[in-house]
Amino acid sequence: MTGQGMTRFAIRGRLLWFDADPETDARARRFIEDGALLVENGRIAAVGEAADVLAGATGLRIVDHRPHLVTPGFIDPHIHVPQTQVVASYGTQLLDWLNRYTFVEEQRFADPEHCARNARFFLDELIRNGTTTALAYGSVHPQSVEAYFVEAEKRGARMLGGKAMMDRNAPEALRDTAERGYRETKDLIQRWHGRGRIGCAITPRFAITSTEAQLEACGALAAEHPDCHVQTHMNENRSEIETVLSLFPDAKDYLAVYERFGLVSDNTVLGHCIHMSESQWARMGAANAVPAFCPTSNLFLGSGLFDRRAAREAGLRVALATDIGGGTSYSMLATAAEAYKVLQMNGQGLSPLAALYAMTRGNAVALGLDDRIGSFFVGAECDAVALDSRATPAMARRMERAGTLEEEVFALIMLGDDRAVVETYVMGEASKSALA
């Protein structure tokens, strides 16, 4: 990696980040009206008032983003690399949507060239929207993940993912076997996990598409590689739940299927978790597993309303995610806006600062990466985003009446998208402006 990330320079702007959860710690918010990040070799060497950080810095290159906000880069903990061309596919709920659109599209990923083209688009779109880290699903083809990792490595991005493991209830072209899914995932882990900023995830798509033998193989992988994430789906759709319980008649509920095979731990991210019982929330809390709240997808597929209050009361780290391509926006700003609306419909709230925390440090905590990303501190990897709260005429008009930082952040979330992202820094590299 070359360029800004391997030099010494400073980012100046209105710095906003969190040291802890603002919903539980009133002192968690950190805001410096005129602040600076000193970046050395892609990491933060100093953070504070610009006058202090830049004192005596003769000849230091300074990128001045004032009056824009500068926050940590956004993190997306549930997204599908192969679904860039099924976004906004009309008119079905989950199981029919998978069969009619997704499984058809994912068969194209047998072609390595298609995988490479798609990976370039995927990373471009994340960076365009200020997202600097993602936990992603590939297709069943290992080359889909290989292309994603190759592209992430080129950009120096901290990206995680895994190949989907499916050995039943999918088209033949999308089925592996328990043995092959284990072997291909093991190979990806051995070649990629911990290489630079890349991390591998064990990825049974969901219980419907994996036999007991395959889930047992996934459990073996999780035991052999406890530092790898496990990602899958659970309790998204009522028809899905009924199908799972028919396939696993001895399981008392959906979560019990994954528990049986050792797939529920503090490294597990379970997408959706909408139709939950008190017992399932409690057991997830005891295991410290992570539910991924995917509001645009849940609304688009008519799946239901996430109960964030119940998840937090169970002590869970709640992740916030786009779920492209059931989700309808790559923007974490737009995703947070829909989260606010979903929670309003469910008699709950999401403050502006809680929403911004969720997409930065909150998601870093959910992924166990908060010692590296999600906040501004000395030694942190410098993933950051400069945000223009007046990026569009409507936003500028609204900001004429925004009297507090919280009002500004809320307007930015409710009205913002990729147009509000002035620059995205990936390990100190100015990456959005470098896009073709």
Secondary structure by P-SEA (a helix, b strand, c coil): ccccccbbbbbbcbbbbbccccccccccbbbbcbbbbbcccccccccccccccccccccccccccccbbbccbbbbccccccccccccccccccaaaaaacccccccccccaaaaaaaaaaaaaaaaaaccccccccccccaaaaaaaaaaaaaaccccccccbbbcccccccccccaaaaaaaaaaaaacccccccbbbbbcccccccccaaaaaaaaaaaaacccbbbbbcccccaaaaaaaaaaccccccaaaaaaaaccccccbbbcccccccaaaaaaaaaabbbbbbbaaaaaaaccccccaaaaaaaccbbbbbccccccccccaaaaaaaaaaaaaaacccccaaaaaaaacaaaaaaacccccccccccccccbbbbbbccccaaaaaaacccccaaaaaaaaaacccccccccccccccccccccc
